């Protein structure tokens, strides 16, 4: 059975922590920042953990 190749798009968007969790960036941060409040932009800067259901699928792609 051949190896599963790494999906480069997934590799760019998702980081793996040292404990094995997958982290992603929040959406809505790319543009139109002037109309968003500071508080919202601060919260959007942080990385969030990927849900366990998707994590299993995405680990195969990495």
C-alpha positions as CSV (number, residue, x, y, z in Angstrom):
1,X,0.0,0.0,0.0
2,X,1.5,3.4,-1.0
3,X,2.2,6.1,1.6
4,X,-0.3,9.0,1.9
5,X,1.3,12.2,0.7
6,X,1.3,15.3,2.8
7,X,-1.2,17.9,1.7
8,X,0.8,21.1,1.4
9,X,-2.2,23.4,1.9
10,X,-3.0,21.7,5.2
11,X,0.6,21.8,6.3
12,X,0.7,25.6,5.7
13,X,-2.5,26.3,7.7
14,X,-2.2,23.9,10.6
15,X,0.5,23.6,13.2
16,X,1.1,20.7,15.5
17,X,2.0,21.4,19.1
18,X,4.5,19.4,21.1
19,X,1.7,17.5,22.8
20,X,0.2,16.5,19.5
21,X,-2.8,18.9,19.3
22,X,-3.5,20.7,16.0
23,X,-3.9,24.4,16.1
24,X,-5.3,26.8,13.4
25,X,-5.7,30.5,13.0
26,X,-9.1,32.2,13.4
27,X,-11.0,33.4,10.4
28,X,-12.0,37.0,9.6
29,X,-8.5,38.5,10.2
30,X,-7.2,39.0,6.7
31,X,-8.7,42.4,5.7
32,X,-11.4,45.0,6.6
33,X,-9.7,45.5,10.0
34,X,-10.7,49.2,10.4
35,X,-14.4,48.5,11.2
36,X,-13.6,45.7,13.7
37,X,-13.2,46.7,17.4
38,X,-9.8,46.3,19.1
39,X,-11.2,43.7,21.4
40,X,-12.4,41.5,18.6
41,X,-9.1,41.8,16.7
42,X,-7.2,40.8,19.8
43,X,-9.3,37.7,20.2
44,X,-8.9,36.8,16.6
45,X,-5.1,36.9,16.8
46,X,-5.0,33.8,18.9
47,X,-4.7,30.3,17.6
48,X,-7.5,27.9,18.4
49,X,-7.5,24.1,18.7
50,X,-9.1,22.0,16.0
51,X,-12.1,19.9,17.2
52,X,-11.3,16.3,17.9
53,X,-13.6,15.1,15.1
54,X,-11.6,16.9,12.4
55,X,-8.3,16.3,14.1
56,X,-8.2,12.6,13.2
57,X,-8.9,13.4,9.5
58,X,-6.3,16.2,9.3
59,X,-3.5,14.2,11.0
60,X,-3.7,11.8,8.1
61,X,-3.2,14.6,5.7
62,X,-0.1,15.9,7.5
